[in-house]
Structure formats: structure tokens, C-alpha cells
Amino acid sequence: MLTLSPGTDRLLKLLAWPAAIWIAYELTWYQQFKLTGNEGSVYLFTILSDWLGTPGGEKPFRLFVAILEIFCAVFVLIPRTRMFGAALSLGTMSGAIFFHTVSPLGIDPYGDGGQLFKEAVFTWFMALFVLFAHREEAIATLSWLRNRFLPRAA
């Protein structure tokens, strides 16, 4: 495991706050579009649901992603759940990046230079940074989960 000086580690944890605030802001901002059924959001999720072979599944898919992003935004702001929120955000943004790159959605669905995609990538890096800044806690949590839920070899 990478060990840093206590001062550097403290600085990283302090810098994780603005990163967490960015994640929460970014994910919360887009809820106004997902939750209200904005035309652009419906368009994107219709493309995705059709591509996934679930025509007519736009609304449940859109609302599921919205709820997931709300959880991410809340969890990443609470120090006790920050790692979980950052990990969930990293996974959610990985999904967004994946769908933008491999589906018919494309990187620039709105013709605005790929703004949505760029924000997803930046948010992904912010989540990764939060996890790195709290890496000791993340590793301890993963170790606890492994010991709790995976059987030990005989």
C-alpha cells in the first residue's frame, strides 16, 4: 500500500471535500432533468433502453439511475459513508462512460462537444480521488467485507 507523510495524507483528505462536493453537486444538478422527464433525458434513456433490448423501459431506467445518483450524492457528503458514496459514484460514472462509448448514444448526443461525457469523466476522476484520499479506510472496509462474507480457505 502506498504510504504518504501524515501532512500529505491530511491534505489529500482535506482536498477530498471539494471533490465530494463536486460529485454531489454534479449528480444532484442532473436530477432536475431525470426526475421531471425532461425531453433530453427521455431521449437519452430511450436510446439506451432500445439498445439494451427493453423498448419502453426508458422511464424505469431513467428513474433508477436518478435514485442511484441521489444515493451517491448523499453518501459521498457524509464522512462515515464517503467511501461507499465515492465507490458507488465511480461505478455509476463508469456505467455512464461505458454507455456513451459503446452504445448508439455516442460521446456527443446533444451536439455540444460532449459536455455530458466530459462531466461524467471528470466526476469519475473525482470519485477515484476521494477513494485514494481515504484509501486506508477503503482497504480496511474491503478487508472487513472479505473476512465477513468470503469463507476462509481450509
N, C-alpha and C positions, 0 to 999 in steps of 0.2 A: 504494500500500500504506500502511496505517495505521502510522505510527511513533510509538512512545511513548518516554518517557525511559528510560534504562537501568535506573533504580531501579524504575520501574513494570513494565518488562518482566521484570525479575528476580523481582519479587513475583508476577507472573502465573505464571511458571514454577514458583515455589515452591507456589503455590496449586493448580497442576495436579496435584501429587502427591496431595492428598486427593481430588481429582476422579477421578484414575486409580484410586486405592484403592477409591473408591465403586463405580466401574464394575466392577472385578474382583470385589469382594465381591458386588454385586448379581447379576452373571451367574453367579458360582460358586454362590451360595446356591440358585438355582433348578435347578441340575443334579441335586440330590437327588431332585427330582420328575420331571424329564425322563428321567434315566438309569435310574431304578428302575421306571418305568412307573406312577407314582402315578395313582390314579383321576382326579384333577382334571386332570392334564396330558394323560392319554389322552383325556379328554372334550373338552378344548380342541382338540387336534390332530385328533381325529375330526371335529369340526365343520368345521375348516378343510380337511381333506383331502376331505371330502364336498363342500364348497362349491367347491373347486377342480376337482372332477370326477375325483378319484382315490380313489374309495371303497376302503378297505382300505389306503390309503397312510399311515395315521396313524403307525405305528412308524418307517418310514424318515424321514418328515418330521420327527418329534419328535427322533430321534437326530441327524439332520443339523443341526437348529437347536442342539442341545446341543453338538455338536462345534464348530460355528461360534462359539458363545458361549464355549467354553473357549479357543479361539484368541484371541478378543477379550480375554478376561481376562488371559491370559498376556502377549500382545503389549503391552497398554497399561501393564503394570508395568515393562517393560524399556525403559530410556531410549532405546536405539538403535531400538527398534521402536514406541515410544509413539505416534507419529503414525499409523502403519499400524493399530495397535490401536484408536486413537480413531476413525479413519475407518471401520474395519470395525464398530466398536460403533455408530457413528452410522447406518450402513447397516442393521445388524441391528435397531436400535431403530426406525428408520424403517419397516421391514417390520412390526414388531410393532404400531406405532401405526396403520399402514395397515390391517392385518387387523382390528384392534379397531374401527376406524371404518367400514369398508365391508363387512365380512363379517357373517354372522349371529352371529358370536361376540359382537359388541357391546362396549361400553366396560365393562360391569359383568356379566361372565358368572357370577361367583360370588355376586352379590348382596351384596357387601361394600363398596359405594360406589366401585367401580372401582379398587381398590388396585393391581392388576396394571398397569392402564393408566397410573395416576399415576406408578408407579415407572418404567415404560418412558419416559414423557415426561421425568421428572427425569433419568434416565440419558442420554437423548438430549441434554439440555442440558449435562450434564457432559462428554459426548464432544465437543460443539461447543466448550465452554470449553477443553478440552485442546488441540484443534486451533487455537483462537485464540491460546492462550498460546504455542504453538510454530509460529505462522504463518509465520515466516521459513523454518524448516526445511521446513514443508509446501509452501510455494511453491517452494523450491529443489528439492524432490523431484519435484513436478509438472513443473517446467521440465526437469529431467533426463529424466523419463519421456517428455515430449513430444519432446525432441531425440533421444532414443534410439529411439523407436518410431514416430513420425509422420514421414513424408517431408517434406522441406522443399520449399516452392513454388519453381519454377524462375524 
